[in-house]
Amino acid sequence: MERPLLFGLHPDDISHVVRSLGGTAQHVRQLCRYLYRSGVSEFDQMADIPKWLRAELLARYQLGLAVPKSFSQSADATVKYLFAIEGKGDVEAAYMPGAKRNTLCVSTQVGCRMGCSFCMTGTIGFKGNPSASHILNQLRSIPQRSLVNRLVLMGMGEPLDNWDEVKLALSILTSNMGFAFGAANITLSTVGLHGALADFLSNPPCNLAISLHSPFPDERFGIMPIERSNPIAQTIAAIKQNPLPKPLRVSFEYVALGGVNTTPSHAKALGELLSGLRTHINIIPWNQHENAAYSTPTADELQSFIGALNRSGVIASVRESRGKDIAAACGQMAGRGR
């Protein structure tokens, strides 16, 4: 029988493990530190944990850490890592360094079943749900782990479609005995699955970004089939009824498809849809890939659309994608490395 993983357990569960083996509260703190805040990859490297406890842990558990299969680097310094999820396929994580913010974009599913027409991930279908351990490993096992100060759950997959594991990963990320990551420095991006969204809003663990892409239900359904079962109007109503506590915030993501969803009528309808919300729309010019026939809007088209949004009372700005030359940008990930 394969030994269970230690990495990916909540600190409360690690405490139960250590104490069941005769360890102390100090040993719990030490083990959590090694698992979530250090670079060690073997039990033998945990020098200040007694040998007898390390031996007991080794006999019963495996750490559960896994190095990337491969990586590729973009001209803009983005680094994309490929991780294997045994029996399910591969996921990608993208590290994007900046002057003040070093962001890691992590994946929460192998593939995706949402079927958004502009997204490369959706074209490969759904392969499986990674565990919390697999999700957290994308941060823990990259060389830049200590430099990351922003996390976005915006890679492959729909986080709320794997909510139990994502929720556990977020609780470990924000635990003082886990990664001790600030909740306001983490953003979860979702199409808005209402059941899991209600649970998220009941006790928000991080910032929320809603994939919008059109204010018109029929058009949004053509772009995002999830609109039929999880209408954006109901998503926004739920957010208005359950606002995130400060300093957490809600934003919206809007992939701009040239000649499709950037007209003055779209801007006017977005103003009406988002009325009463203090929020921001990130406009993301569509990133080309071979599995969709959209076009990227021109600079003039984007600026005209943003001007119309501003006149409609919506604060909006263009979010330039990183790593386009290595297929690491928004909508390009497909678990295939470079």
Secondary structure as the mmCIF struct_conf table of DSSP 4:
data_model
#
loop_
_struct_conf.conf_type_id
_struct_conf.id
_struct_conf.beg_label_comp_id
_struct_conf.beg_label_asym_id
_struct_conf.beg_label_seq_id
_struct_conf.end_label_comp_id
_struct_conf.end_label_asym_id
_struct_conf.end_label_seq_id
HELX_LH_PP_P HELX_LH_PP_P1 GLU A 2 PRO A 4
STRN STRN1 LEU A 5 LEU A 5
BEND BEND1 LEU A 6 LEU A 6
TURN_TY1_P TURN_TY1_P1 PHE A 7 GLY A 8
HELX_RH_AL_P HELX_RH_AL_P1 PRO A 11 SER A 20
TURN_TY1_P TURN_TY1_P2 LEU A 21 GLY A 22
HELX_RH_AL_P HELX_RH_AL_P2 ALA A 25 ARG A 37
BEND BEND2 SER A 38 SER A 38
BEND BEND3 GLU A 42 GLU A 42
HELX_RH_3T_P HELX_RH_3T_P1 PHE A 43 GLN A 45
TURN_TY1_P TURN_TY1_P3 ALA A 47 ASP A 48
BEND BEND4 ILE A 49 ILE A 49
HELX_RH_AL_P HELX_RH_AL_P3 LYS A 51 ARG A 60
STRN STRN2 GLN A 62 GLN A 62
BEND BEND5 LYS A 69 LYS A 69
STRN STRN3 SER A 70 GLN A 73
TURN_TY1_P TURN_TY1_P4 ALA A 75 ASP A 76
BEND BEND6 ALA A 77 ALA A 77
STRN STRN4 VAL A 79 ILE A 85
TURN_TY1_P TURN_TY1_P5 GLU A 86 LYS A 88
STRN STRN5 GLY A 89 MET A 96
BEND BEND7 ALA A 99 LYS A 100
STRN STRN6 THR A 103 CYS A 105
BEND BEND8 THR A 108 GLN A 109
STRN STRN7 VAL A 110 GLY A 111
BEND BEND9 ARG A 113 MET A 114
TURN_TY1_P TURN_TY1_P6 SER A 117 PHE A 118
HELX_RH_AL_P HELX_RH_AL_P4 MET A 120 THR A 123
TURN_TY1_P TURN_TY1_P7 ILE A 124 ILE A 124
STRN STRN8 PHE A 126 GLY A 128
HELX_LH_PP_P HELX_LH_PP_P2 ASN A 129 SER A 131
HELX_RH_AL_P HELX_RH_AL_P5 ALA A 132 ARG A 140
TURN_TY1_P TURN_TY1_P8 SER A 141 SER A 141
BEND BEND10 ILE A 142 ILE A 142
TURN_TY1_P TURN_TY1_P9 PRO A 143 LEU A 147
STRN STRN9 ARG A 150 LEU A 153
BEND BEND11 GLY A 155 GLY A 157
HELX_RH_3T_P HELX_RH_3T_P2 PRO A 159 ASN A 162
HELX_RH_AL_P HELX_RH_AL_P6 TRP A 163 THR A 174
BEND BEND12 SER A 175 SER A 175
TURN_TY1_P TURN_TY1_P10 ASN A 176 PHE A 179
HELX_RH_3T_P HELX_RH_3T_P3 ALA A 183 ASN A 185
STRN STRN10 ILE A 186 THR A 190
BEND BEND13 VAL A 191 VAL A 191
HELX_RH_AL_P HELX_RH_AL_P7 HIS A 194 SER A 202
BEND BEND14 ASN A 203 ASN A 203
BEND BEND15 CYS A 206 CYS A 206
STRN STRN11 ASN A 207 SER A 211
BEND BEND16 HIS A 213 HIS A 213
BEND BEND17 PRO A 215 PHE A 216
HELX_RH_AL_P HELX_RH_AL_P8 PRO A 217 ILE A 223
HELX_RH_3T_P HELX_RH_3T_P4 PRO A 225 GLU A 227
TURN_TY1_P TURN_TY1_P11 ARG A 228 SER A 229
BEND BEND18 ASN A 230 ASN A 230
HELX_RH_AL_P HELX_RH_AL_P9 ILE A 232 GLN A 241
BEND BEND19 ASN A 242 ASN A 242
HELX_LH_PP_P HELX_LH_PP_P3 PRO A 243 PRO A 245
TURN_TY1_P TURN_TY1_P12 LYS A 246 PRO A 247
STRN STRN12 VAL A 250 ALA A 256
TURN_TY1_P TURN_TY1_P13 GLY A 258 VAL A 260
BEND BEND20 ASN A 261 ASN A 261
BEND BEND21 THR A 263 THR A 263
HELX_RH_AL_P HELX_RH_AL_P10 PRO A 264 LEU A 273
TURN_TY1_P TURN_TY1_P14 LEU A 274 GLY A 276
STRN STRN13 ILE A 281 PRO A 285
HELX_LH_PP_P HELX_LH_PP_P4 TRP A 286 GLN A 288
TURN_TY1_P TURN_TY1_P15 GLU A 290 ASN A 291
HELX_LH_PP_P HELX_LH_PP_P5 THR A 296 THR A 298
HELX_RH_AL_P HELX_RH_AL_P11 ALA A 299 ARG A 311
TURN_TY1_P TURN_TY1_P16 SER A 312 GLY A 313
STRN STRN14 ALA A 316 VAL A 318
BEND BEND22 ARG A 322 ARG A 322
HELX_RH_3T_P HELX_RH_3T_P5 LYS A 324 ILE A 326
TURN_TY1_P TURN_TY1_P17 ALA A 327 ALA A 327
BEND BEND23 ALA A 329 ALA A 329
TURN_TY1_P TURN_TY1_P18 CYS A 330 GLN A 332
BEND BEND24 GLY A 335 ARG A 336
#
